[in-house]
């Protein structure tokens, strides 16, 4: 009985250790400025979290960020002007995108 309990506890600890790094991603959202498909990078103008009737996705901050999308999961290809949400982690001084979600195109698909 004790061995079974010990195995269950160890399995749970291992599962937590392997899933925590995946949960530690940062998220940025904003308007797509450029999408370099050859260089596999996307630059966005970041938005804050203050939503209003005029700015339903947040207000522009004026800060631009570039993400390496070479290994990212990407749904609908972003075009300049689309609102994107990007989950990313910093690796080697670069912002490496994990997932790129096109909020603008998702909204269009709902209609």
Secondary structure, 3 states (H helix, E strand, C coil): CHHHHHHHHHHHHHHHHHHHHHHCCEEEEEEEEEEECCCCEEEEEEECCCCCCCCCCCCEEEEEEEEECCCCEECCCCCCCCEEEEEEEEECCEEEEEEEEEHHHHHHHHC
